[in-house]
């Protein structure tokens, strides 16, 4: 290689290091900032999580203090494997599996309390086993009395149920951030909405930790 060729190569290398790389880095940084702003713009302050206390299916008591410093997906349902509740079970299973390395991502399911307070009611045990939702540290099934359940959903978490839907069967979940603020509701049975929920959860993960695409809801 001649001296002239070496000089040209050195110049190009220097140009790449001093000009191209910084510009590219700035571009991707701005793209990331813009994307985060877009995601944040999709979230609202819909009020604080309400005070509640209920019996978890394992016999322990769960209240709203359990949500503090955690990212929480809130769900109202009747635990049967038919219709929307069965479809919900599949999505909840994916969420729990994909965030299995996160102890700060919780699933909080409110269910109707039966007359004798048995955890066997409405096939809860079968539901948990069928959809692999038995992680007692990250997935809760909290029983509330019938009237209190409706009140908690409509007045506490302000769920905007569609006509014909109710606390026993619906397609909605809510997302609450680490400050116990309700940020958004999602039609969890819609693929685009479920993927958006995952992206919002990822956005709240501590800085510097993995935000890899492994968390994306998989297509069926």
N, C-alpha and C positions, 0 to 999 in steps of 0.2 A: 504494500500500500504506500503510495507516495505521500509526501508531506502535505500536499494540497488536499488530498483525499482525507487524510487524518484531521486536518483543520476543519474540513466540511463536516466530518462525522462528529467532531467535538462540539462544533457549533450547533448541530442538530440535537445532540444529546443535551446540551445546556438549554437550548430553546424548549425542549420537551420538559425538562425538569423545572424550569423557571416560569414557563408560560402555560404550556398545555396542561400539565398535571394540576396546578392551582385552579385554572379555569374549570377543568372537569370536576375537581373536588367541590368547588363552589356551586357548580350547576347541580350536582347530585345532592348537595346539602340543601340548597334552596328547594329542590324537588321534594326532598324529605320533609322539610318544614312546611311546604305548601300542602303536602298530603296529610300531615298531622293536623294542620289547621282545618282542612276539609272534614276530617273525621271528628274533630272537636266541635265543629259547627253543626254536626248532626246530633249532638248531645244537648240536652236541656237540663235545667234545674227544675225538677218536677216535685220538689219537696223532700223532706227528710223521711227516712224509714220510720214507720210508726212504732209505738210501744206495743209489744206483744209478748205473750208467754204461752207455751204449749208443750205438750208431751211428745217427745220424739219416739219413734217406733222402737228404739232400744231401751226405753224407759226413763231416759234422762230428760231434763227440762231444757228447752231452748228458748232464749229470749233475744231481744234485739241487740243486746250487748255482744252477742256471739258474732254479729256482723261487722263489728268495728275492726278497721284496718284490713278488711278482706274485700275482694271483688265477688259480688253475689248475684247469681241468677235466681230470681224469685218466680215460682210457679204455683198456680192453684189448679187442682185437679182431683179427680176420683181415680184411684189406682187400679184401673182395669185395663185389659189389653185390647179393647175394642175401639174402633173409631179413632178420633183425634188423640185420645190418651195413649193408644198403642203407638201411633206415629210419634207422639212426643217422647215416649220411652226410648225410641231408637235414637232421636237427636240427643237426649240427655245422656245416653250411653256414650255417644261419640264425644260429647263435651267432656265428660268425666275422664274418658280414656285419653283424649288429646292433651288435657291439662293435668295428667297424672303426676307430673313432677312439680306441680304447684299446690302447696298447702294453703295458699291464700285465695284460691278460686273455689267458691262453694256453690252448691246447688241446694236451694231452700224450697222444699215442696210442702205446701199446705194442703191437707186433706181433711175430709169430713170425719168427725169423731163418731163412732158408733155407740150404741146404747150401753154396751157392757165394757167399753174402753179396750176391747181386744185388738191387738195388732194384726189379727188375722182378718179383720173386716175388709170387705170389698176385694179380697184377694191380694192384699198388700205384700205378703211374703212371696207369693208367686210372681208378682210384678217386679219386685226387687231382684229376684233371682233371674227372671227371664231377661231383664235388661242390664244385668250386672251392675246394679246401683248400690252395692252393699258396703261401700267405703264409708264407714261411720264417722270419719273425721272430715269428710268433704261433701257428703250427701245426706240431707236430713229430710225426713217425712214427719212433719209436725201436725198433730191432730188438733183441730179446733171444732167447737160445737157449731152446729149448722148455722144458726143465726150469726154467731160471731165470725164465722168463716166468710159469709157474704159481706159483713161490715168491714172486716179487715181488708178484703179485696177492693171494695168500692170506695170506702172512706179512708182507709189506711194507706194502701198502695195506689189508689186511684186508677185501678185497671179499667181501660176503656173497652169493655166487652162489646162485641158486635151483637146486633139483634139475634136472638136465638141461642147465644152462648151464655154460659154461667160459670160459677166457680167449679162445678163438677166436670165440665167438658168445654174446652175453648182452645184457641190456637196461640195464646199469648204467653209471653214471659216478660219480666222486667229486669233491667240491669241496674244495680246499685254499686256505686264506687266506694273507695276506702273511707271516704268521709261520711258514709251512710246517706248519701244523696241519691235519690231515684233519678236516673239519667235518661232512660228511654224504654219504650215498649217495643217488642218485636213479634211479628208473626213467625213463630219458630218453625212452622211447617212449610214456610216459603224458603227455598234454598238461598236466594239472594239475601233475605233478611237474616237467616241463620249464620251466613258467612259474615255479614256485617257485625253481628253480635260478637263473633270470634275476633274480628279486627279491633273492635272497641275494647275487648278484654285485653288483647295483646298490647294495645296502646298504653294501658295503665300498668303494665308490668314495670318493675323498677328499672331505671336506666342502667344500661350496661349489661343487662341480662338478655338471654336469647329471645328474639322475636321471630324465630324461624317459621317458615311456611308450613311446618308440620302441624300447626294448630288449625289450619284451614279445614272446614267441614268438607268431608269427602263426598264426592258425587256418588249416588247409588249406581 
